[in-house]
Amino acid sequence: MLWQGESAESQAALPSFRAGFKDVGYAEGDLIFEDRFWGSASRGSSERLDLMAKELVDLKCDVLVGVAVPSALALKRHTSTIPIVFVYNPNPTGSGLVKSLNHPGGNVTGVTQLNVDLASKRVELLRDTITGLSSVAMIWDPSPSIQFASRPELEDTRTAANQLGPLFEPFECSGPEGLEEAFLKASRFGAAILGNNHWIFLERKRIAELAIAGKLAVMGPASLMVEAGLLMSYGANWWTVARSAAPLVKKILAGEKPENIPVQQPTTFELVYNLKTAEAIGLQIPPIMLARATNVID
């Protein structure tokens, strides 16, 4: 398994991944896991990512798992024969890892959280949460390596805002070093949407702190962002997505080829609020929205 992050301790989803293998019948010791952690989105990380991917491929494991898009792409660059399962990919076809969701082709299949398709719903939920919302900002990553996902999400969000009424403006942030400037610009708006990319989850506590300091209501792509202090999120449950990798790995170990295993898609989505954050930024969430929520963090 190839992870973004410095160590196992930085991976909140790791226990869910492991639990998924127990769900499908594997006992402790039935499988040997080789985990590699290539770091964060910072200078020099691409070289380390490539090194870690090659190291795993050279081990000739039975299955490779790429957690987040950069990991899966790096593994794919080094092998076209060893089966690869990706997890947390908002646009599998756009990333070039599969030909289609139903017929992946090649040596890759995986699990998507469908972030791109949820853009319009997030704008709608922000409007329903904040009475009189007149403007929405979006903090998004314009980096070429993630544009296959971030650009469609940006345009879908813009379209939704134009249809629903709020003034919309995006602000670029291509890495952790640009967060302060992006949040300073976004703080002039009534709310903000955090675009999906592969490094925001490692920076979630810092992002939440910036949002609270700027009294900014921010919508994130997953509940773990709300657990870290963001106001709200709408999307697939990332722990469930993590557990969904194990059945795919089991199919491959049983002899099925990735090209014939459809990409798994979530069927349920969660609306989550953080009441402490709402109080900190001076927002009263309408009772009807709290009643709609999947989870409310006190």
C-alpha positions as CSV (number, residue, x, y, z in Angstrom):
1,M,0.0,0.0,0.0
2,L,1.4,3.4,-1.1
3,W,0.2,6.2,1.2
4,Q,0.5,10.0,1.2
5,G,1.8,11.2,4.6
6,E,4.8,10.8,6.8
7,S,3.8,7.7,8.8
8,A,1.0,5.4,9.8
9,E,0.1,7.8,12.6
10,S,-0.8,10.4,9.9
11,Q,-3.3,8.1,8.3
12,A,-6.7,8.3,10.0
13,A,-8.2,5.9,7.5
14,L,-5.6,3.1,8.0
15,P,-7.6,1.2,10.7
16,S,-10.6,1.2,8.3
17,F,-8.6,-0.2,5.5
18,R,-7.4,-3.0,7.7
19,A,-10.9,-3.6,9.1
20,G,-12.1,-4.1,5.5
21,F,-10.0,-7.2,5.1
22,K,-11.4,-8.7,8.3
23,D,-14.9,-7.9,6.9
24,V,-14.2,-10.2,3.9
25,G,-12.8,-13.1,5.9
26,Y,-9.1,-12.5,6.3
27,A,-7.6,-13.2,9.7
28,E,-4.6,-11.6,11.2
29,G,-1.5,-13.0,9.4
30,D,-3.4,-14.2,6.3
31,L,-2.0,-11.3,4.3
32,I,1.3,-9.6,4.4
33,F,1.1,-5.8,4.1
34,E,4.0,-3.7,2.8
35,D,3.2,0.0,3.6
36,R,5.1,2.9,2.2
37,F,4.6,6.6,3.1
38,W,5.9,9.1,0.6
39,G,5.3,12.3,2.5
40,S,3.2,15.4,1.9
41,A,2.7,17.8,-1.0
42,S,5.9,19.7,-0.5
43,R,9.1,20.3,-2.3
44,G,10.9,17.0,-3.2
45,S,7.9,14.9,-2.5
46,S,7.4,13.8,-6.2
47,E,10.9,12.2,-6.2
48,R,10.1,10.3,-3.0
49,L,6.7,9.2,-4.4
50,D,8.4,7.8,-7.5
51,L,11.0,6.0,-5.3
52,M,8.4,4.5,-3.0
53,A,6.3,3.3,-6.0
54,K,9.2,1.6,-7.7
55,E,10.2,0.0,-4.4
56,L,6.8,-1.6,-4.0
57,V,6.6,-2.7,-7.7
58,D,10.1,-4.3,-7.3
59,L,8.8,-6.4,-4.4
60,K,6.5,-8.1,-6.8
61,C,3.5,-8.0,-4.5
62,D,0.3,-9.8,-5.6
63,V,-1.7,-6.5,-5.4
64,L,-0.7,-2.9,-5.2
65,V,-3.0,-0.3,-3.5
66,G,-2.6,3.4,-4.2
67,V,-4.3,5.6,-1.6
68,A,-5.2,8.8,-3.3
69,V,-4.6,9.7,-7.0
70,P,-0.8,10.5,-6.9
71,S,0.0,7.1,-5.3
72,A,-2.1,5.2,-7.9
73,L,-0.6,7.1,-10.8
74,A,2.9,6.5,-9.6
75,L,2.3,2.8,-9.3
76,K,0.8,2.7,-12.7
77,R,3.9,4.4,-14.2
78,H,6.0,1.6,-12.9
79,T,3.9,-1.4,-13.9
80,S,1.3,-2.4,-16.4
81,T,1.0,-6.0,-15.2
82,I,0.7,-6.1,-11.4
83,P,-2.9,-5.4,-10.4
84,I,-3.5,-2.0,-8.8
85,V,-6.4,-0.9,-6.7
86,F,-6.9,2.8,-6.2
87,V,-8.8,4.4,-3.4
88,Y,-10.0,8.1,-3.1
89,N,-10.1,9.0,-6.7
90,P,-12.7,11.7,-7.6
91,N,-12.5,11.1,-11.3
92,P,-11.1,7.7,-12.3
93,T,-11.6,8.1,-16.0
94,G,-10.3,11.6,-16.1
95,S,-7.1,10.6,-14.2
96,G,-6.4,8.1,-17.0
97,L,-6.3,5.1,-14.7
98,V,-9.3,3.4,-16.2
99,K,-11.1,3.5,-19.5
100,S,-14.6,3.4,-17.9
101,L,-16.1,2.8,-14.6
102,N,-17.9,-0.4,-15.7
103,H,-15.0,-1.8,-17.8
104,P,-11.7,-0.5,-16.4
105,G,-9.4,-2.3,-18.8
106,G,-5.7,-2.7,-18.1
107,N,-4.4,-3.6,-14.7
108,V,-6.2,-1.0,-12.6
109,T,-9.6,-0.8,-10.7
110,G,-10.6,0.8,-7.5
111,V,-13.0,2.9,-5.4
112,T,-14.2,6.4,-6.1
113,Q,-15.8,8.9,-3.8
114,L,-17.5,10.8,-6.6
115,N,-16.6,14.3,-5.4
116,V,-17.0,16.0,-8.8
117,D,-20.6,15.0,-9.1
118,L,-21.5,16.4,-5.7
119,A,-20.5,20.0,-6.4
120,S,-24.0,21.4,-7.0
121,K,-25.4,19.7,-3.9
122,R,-22.8,21.4,-1.8
123,V,-23.8,24.8,-3.0
124,E,-27.4,24.0,-2.3
125,L,-26.7,22.8,1.2
126,L,-24.6,25.9,2.0
127,R,-27.5,28.1,0.8
128,D,-30.0,26.2,3.0
129,T,-27.6,26.4,6.0
130,I,-26.8,30.1,5.9
131,T,-29.9,32.3,5.7
132,G,-29.5,35.1,3.1
133,L,-26.2,33.7,1.7
134,S,-25.2,36.1,-1.1
135,S,-21.7,35.0,-2.0
136,V,-19.6,31.8,-2.1
137,A,-15.9,31.4,-2.6
138,M,-14.1,28.2,-3.6
139,I,-10.6,27.3,-2.6
140,W,-9.2,25.0,-5.3
141,D,-6.0,23.5,-6.5
142,P,-5.0,24.4,-10.1
143,S,-2.0,22.1,-10.2
144,P,-1.8,20.3,-13.6
145,S,-1.5,16.9,-11.8
146,I,-5.0,17.3,-10.3
147,Q,-6.8,19.4,-12.9
148,F,-8.6,16.3,-14.3
149,A,-10.7,16.4,-11.1
150,S,-10.4,20.0,-9.8
151,R,-11.3,21.7,-13.0
152,P,-14.7,19.9,-13.5
153,E,-15.5,20.4,-9.8
154,L,-14.8,24.1,-10.1
155,E,-17.0,24.5,-13.2
156,D,-19.8,22.4,-11.7
157,T,-19.7,24.6,-8.6
158,R,-19.7,27.8,-10.7
159,T,-22.7,26.6,-12.6
160,A,-24.6,25.6,-9.5
161,A,-23.9,29.0,-7.9
162,N,-25.1,30.8,-11.0
163,Q,-28.3,28.8,-11.0
164,L,-28.9,29.1,-7.2
165,G,-28.1,32.8,-6.9
166,P,-24.9,33.4,-4.8
167,L,-22.1,35.5,-6.3
168,F,-19.2,33.0,-6.9
169,E,-15.4,33.5,-7.1
170,P,-12.7,30.8,-7.0
171,F,-9.3,31.3,-5.3
172,E,-6.3,29.2,-6.3
173,C,-4.3,27.3,-3.7
174,S,-1.8,24.7,-5.0
175,G,-0.3,23.6,-1.7
176,P,-0.2,24.1,2.1
177,E,2.0,27.2,1.7
178,G,-0.8,29.1,0.0
179,L,-3.5,28.5,2.6
180,E,-3.3,31.7,4.6
181,E,-3.6,33.9,1.5
182,A,-6.4,31.8,0.0
183,F,-8.4,32.0,3.3
184,L,-7.7,35.7,3.6
185,K,-9.3,36.3,0.2
186,A,-12.2,33.9,0.9
187,S,-13.0,35.5,4.2
188,R,-14.7,38.4,2.4
189,F,-17.4,36.0,1.2
190,G,-20.4,34.6,3.0
191,A,-19.1,31.0,2.8
192,A,-16.5,28.9,1.1
193,I,-16.3,25.5,-0.5
194,L,-13.1,23.5,-0.2
195,G,-12.2,21.8,-3.4
196,N,-11.0,18.2,-3.3
197,N,-7.3,17.5,-3.7
198,H,-4.8,15.0,-2.3
199,W,-3.2,17.2,0.4
200,I,-6.1,19.0,2.2
201,F,-6.8,16.0,4.4
202,L,-3.3,16.1,5.9
203,E,-3.8,19.8,6.5
204,R,-7.3,19.6,7.9
205,K,-6.6,20.8,11.4
206,R,-4.8,23.9,10.1
207,I,-7.5,24.5,7.5
208,A,-10.2,24.4,10.3
209,E,-8.2,26.8,12.4
210,L,-7.9,29.3,9.5
211,A,-11.6,29.0,8.8
212,I,-12.6,29.7,12.5
213,A,-10.1,32.5,12.7
214,G,-11.6,34.2,9.7
215,K,-15.2,33.5,10.9
216,L,-15.8,31.7,7.7
217,A,-18.4,29.0,7.1
218,V,-16.6,26.3,5.0
219,M,-18.0,23.2,3.3
220,G,-15.6,20.3,3.0
221,P,-15.7,17.1,1.0
222,A,-15.7,14.6,3.8
223,S,-16.7,14.2,7.5
224,L,-13.1,13.9,8.8
225,M,-12.7,17.6,7.9
226,V,-15.6,18.4,10.2
227,E,-14.2,16.2,12.9
228,A,-11.1,18.4,12.6
229,G,-13.1,21.6,13.1
230,L,-14.6,22.6,9.7
231,L,-18.2,23.7,9.9
232,M,-19.8,21.1,7.5
233,S,-19.3,18.5,4.9
234,Y,-21.3,16.5,2.3
235,G,-19.9,13.4,0.7
236,A,-19.3,9.8,0.9
237,N,-18.2,8.3,4.3
238,W,-14.4,8.0,3.8
239,W,-14.1,5.1,6.3
240,T,-16.7,3.1,4.3
241,V,-14.8,4.0,1.1
242,A,-11.6,2.7,2.7
243,R,-13.2,-0.6,3.7
244,S,-14.5,-1.0,0.1
245,A,-11.0,-1.7,-1.2
246,A,-10.7,-5.1,0.5
247,P,-13.4,-6.9,-1.5
248,L,-11.6,-5.8,-4.7
249,V,-8.3,-7.0,-3.5
250,K,-9.9,-10.3,-2.5
251,K,-11.4,-10.7,-6.0
252,I,-8.0,-10.2,-7.5
253,L,-6.3,-12.6,-5.2
254,A,-9.0,-15.2,-6.2
255,G,-8.0,-14.8,-9.8
256,E,-10.2,-12.1,-11.3
257,K,-8.5,-9.5,-13.5
258,P,-8.8,-5.8,-12.6
259,E,-9.9,-5.0,-16.2
260,N,-13.1,-6.9,-15.5
261,I,-13.9,-5.5,-12.0
262,P,-16.1,-2.4,-12.1
263,V,-14.9,0.6,-10.2
264,Q,-16.9,0.8,-6.9
265,Q,-19.0,3.9,-6.3
266,P,-20.7,5.0,-3.0
267,T,-24.4,4.9,-2.9
268,T,-25.0,7.0,0.2
269,F,-23.7,10.4,1.2
270,E,-23.4,12.2,4.6
271,L,-24.3,15.7,5.7
272,V,-22.3,16.5,8.8
273,Y,-22.1,19.6,11.0
274,N,-19.9,20.8,13.8
275,L,-21.9,22.8,16.4
276,K,-18.8,24.1,18.2
277,T,-17.5,25.6,15.0
278,A,-20.9,27.1,14.2
279,E,-20.8,28.8,17.6
280,A,-17.3,30.0,17.1
281,I,-18.1,31.7,13.8
282,G,-21.4,33.1,15.1
283,L,-23.7,30.9,12.9
284,Q,-27.0,29.5,13.9
285,I,-27.7,26.4,11.9
286,P,-31.5,26.1,11.1
287,P,-33.1,23.2,13.0
288,I,-34.5,21.8,9.8
289,M,-30.9,21.4,8.5
290,L,-29.8,19.7,11.7
291,A,-32.7,17.3,11.3
292,R,-31.5,16.5,7.8
293,A,-27.9,15.8,9.0
294,T,-26.4,12.4,9.1
295,N,-24.3,13.4,12.1
296,V,-23.9,16.4,14.3
297,I,-20.7,16.9,16.2
298,D,-21.3,18.7,19.5
